[in-house]
Amino acid sequence: MTPAERRIERLAAAHGARVLAYLTRRTTPHEDAADLYQHVLTTTWRKIHTVPDGDEEALCWMLAVARRELANHRRGTTRRLAATDRLRDAIADRAAEHRARTTGCTQHWTPSPRRTGSSSL
């Protein structure tokens, strides 16, 4: 195991529970916190050589990464909800247009009277 691998394992063991708790308190649904925590660990792994050496400083660094991941998550959720609203409105508009077209067609339509009895051939 490389020194970087040992360090990431030590950081995860020492601070993982606190970082995950931080994310869980601020995330809805709470299940998303685990995904965000994975992003924090991935960023920590990628930037392991820039993580401060001190234990408290490393925790603060990881919490700052968690805060940025949380902000990204919230922005993504906001964008997704806005897109859903736009799609819902577009579908409602199309449905209203369709109803208007078909209502206009049926207003001018008069059914032909049904023939009763037998026809002679």
N, C-alpha and C positions, 0 to 999 in steps of 0.2 A: 504494500500500500504506500502510495506517495505521501509526502508531507501535506500536500494540498487536500488529499482525500481524508487524511487523519483530521485535519483542521475542520473540514466541512462536517465531518461526523461529530466532532467535539462541539462545534457551534450548534448543530441541530439538537444534540443531546442536552446541552446546557440551556439553550434559549428557545428551542422549538415550541415547548408548551406555552410559554408567554407570548410568543409571536402568534401562534394559532389562537390563543384566547383573545388577543387584541383583534384579530380578524373576525373571529366568531361574534364578538360583541357588536361589531359594526357591519355585519353582512346579513342580508335577508335574500334568499333563504340561507340558513346557517350552513347548509351543505356546501355552498360555494366557498366557504372559508378554507376548506381543504385544498381546493384548486388554487386559490390565491396563495396559500402557504407553499404549494409546489412551485409557483412562480417565484416566490421569495427565495426558496432554496436554489432554484435554477440560477437566479441572478447572483446569489451569494457564491455559487460554484464558479460562474463565469468570471466574477470579479474578486475571487478569493484573495488575490494579491493586493487588493486595495482595501480589504476589510481591516479596520484598526486592530491592533494587537491586544489592547486591554479588554477584559471581559465585559465591563459596563459599556465601553465604547463600541464594542462589536454588537452588543444588544441594541444600542441606540441606532447603529447603522442598519441592522436588520429591520428594526421597527420603521425606520425612514423608508426603506425599500417597501415594506408592507403598506405604509401609508400611500405611496405612489401606486402600488398595485391596486389598492382599494379605490383610489381615485379613477384609475383607468377602468376598473370594473364598473363603477357607477356611471361613468361617461358612456360606456358601451351599453349598459342597461337603458340609460336615457335615450340613446340613439335607437335602440331596438324597439322600445315602447313607442317612440315617435313614428318610426316606420310602420309599426303595427296600426297606429291610429290613422296614418295616411292611407294605408291599404284598406282599412275598414271604411273610411270615408269614400274612397274611390269605388269600392264595391257597392256601397249604398247609393251613390250617384248613378252608377250604371244600372242598378236594379230599378231606380226611380225612372230613368230614361226609358228602360225597356217596358215598364208598366205603362208609361205615358204613350209609347208607340202602340202597344198592343191594345190599350183601352181605346185609343182613337180608331183603330181598325175595327174593333168589335162594335163600336157605336154605329157605324155605317152599314153594318152587316145585318141583313134580315134573312132569317132562315126560310128556306122554301117550305111550303106546306107539305106535310107527309101525305103520301098517297095511301089510301086505305082500300081494302078490298083486293080482289084479284084482277089482274090485268088480262085481257084476252089477247091471245096471240093468233 
